[in-house]
Amino acid sequence: MGRAGVRADAPVWINVTCSAPTDTAIQVAFQPLDQFDIPCGSETSATRNQVNLRSPRTLTLAVTAPPSVTWSVRVQQ
């Protein structure tokens, strides 16, 4: 779990990559805004999500994944 203070004047990008020995999904929670499932498989997949904020706030990022999944998350503003 991690926290980030974000501004309202620019979009927030959430970039997720993952791979797994069998098809599965990981859950990425970006609270208090949203959470979403990302599919993972034997080929590395990349997903990019954009969030636009109306006011500055502190966001909490958490990833739930099986131990066999290799994943990375990058939050950028």
Secondary structure, DSSP 8 states (H G I E B T S, - for coil): -EEEEE-SSS-EEEEEEEE-SSSEEEEEEEETTEEEEEEE-SS-EEEEEEE--SS-EEEEEEEE--TT-EEEEEEE-
